[in-house]
Amino acid sequence: MMTGFLLVILAGICWIGIGVSVSICAKRGWNYDLVQGLNYFGAAIICAVILLSSATPQADWRVFALNCLGGLRCSAE
C-alpha cells in the first residue's frame, strides 16, 4: 500500500516536471518535439543500464525493445 502511494507521488512529481519543461520551451520558443525526443533518449539509456543489471535480461529485452519502438512511433507523428 505504501509503495503504491509513493509511486503515485513520484508520478505527480514527474508530471510537474513535464509541465515545467513545456512552459519553458514555449517561453523560449524551442521545438518541444526535439526536447521530448532527447528526454526519451535519456530515459532509454537509463532503462538500458537498469536492464543490463537485471537478473533475467532475456524477457526484459523484449519489453525494452517494444517500448523503444513505441516511443519512436509516437515521436514520428
N, C-alpha and C positions, 0 to 999 in steps of 0.2 A: 504494500500500500504506500509506504513512504517513498519507495523508489519511483513509483508512478507519479506521485506528487512532485518529486524533484525533477523528473523528466518533463512534466508539463511546464514547470517554472523555466527550465532550460529552453524549451521550445519558445516560450514567450520572449525570453531574452534574445533568442535568435531572430524572431520577428521584429523586435525593436531595432536590432542591428540592420536588418534589411530595410526597414523604413528610413533609418538614418542615411544609409548609403544611397537610396533612391532620391531622397531630398537633396543630398549633396551633389549628386550627378545632375539633377535638374537645375540647381542653383548655378553650377559651374558650366553647364552646357555640354557635359560629357555624354558620350554614347553609352547608355546603360547596358545595351546588349554586350558590348565589349567588357564592361566591368563584371557583368553577370557571368560571362564566359570564363574570365580569369578566376572568379570565385569557384566555378565548377572545377576548373583545372586544379586549383589548390585543394579543394575537397577530395578530388580523385587521388591526389598524391598522398594526402593524409590517410585515406581509406586503403591505399595500396600498402602503406607502411604497416597499418594495423593488420591487414590481411597477411602480409609476409611473416608477422609474428604470431599468427594464429596456429593452433594445434592441428586443425584439419582444413588445410587450404584448398583441397580438391573441390568440395561443394561450394565453398565461398567464392572461388574464382568465377564460377558461372554467374552468380548473383552480381558480383562486381562488374563483369563484362556487360550484362544486361542493363545495369544502371548507367554505365558509361554510354552505351548506345542510346538509351532513352534520353540522357542529357544532351547528347549531340543532336538528336532528332528535335528536341524542344528548342534548342538554341538556333537551329537552322530555319525555323519558321518565322 
